[in-house]
Amino acid sequence: HLYVLRVLSCHRDALIEELSRRGIGTSVHYIPLHQMPYWSTHADVQIPPLPRTAEVAPQLLSLPLFPGLEQADQQRVIAALEELLPAGLEPGEAVAAEEGP
């Protein structure tokens, strides 16, 4: 029910921002349990730090996935990722738009 991408070649939040500029919505679904507000304030058990989970979580984002997603929209998401992932985006950085003729 989710299509999760692990982003290693650039900063995830910069990628989310750039995809949003292109009209492609993404989500972050996986937050480390020990960082969720409910568990840190209401749990009866103490959840220890989960260092590997905390390391990987900022690299994850969910791509659009739903029954009505048209093939043309799928290709648009793929094309944007192919362009953006090699760019190695940093926080606050956007890919420069190509200038037309």
HUDA-V617089 format. One record per residue. NEAR is the number of other C-alpha atoms within 8 Angstrom. Layout:
near = [NEAR & NEAR]
//
This chain:
near = [4 & 6 & 8 & 8 & 8 & 7 & 10 & 6 & 7 & 13 & 13 & 11 & 7 & 14 & 12 & 11 & 8 & 10 & 12 & 10 & 7 & 6 & 6 & 9 & 9 & 11 & 7 & 8 & 6 & 6 & 8 & 10 & 7 & 10 & 8 & 9 & 6 & 7 & 11 & 11 & 6 & 6 & 8 & 4 & 4 & 6 & 8 & 5 & 5 & 8 & 6 & 6 & 8 & 9 & 8 & 8 & 10 & 7 & 11 & 13 & 14 & 12 & 11 & 9 & 8 & 6 & 4 & 4 & 9 & 6 & 6 & 6 & 8 & 9 & 8 & 8 & 9 & 8 & 8 & 9 & 8 & 8 & 8 & 11 & 11 & 8 & 8 & 9 & 13 & 8 & 7 & 5 & 7 & 7 & 8 & 4 & 4 & 4 & 4 & 3 & 2]
//
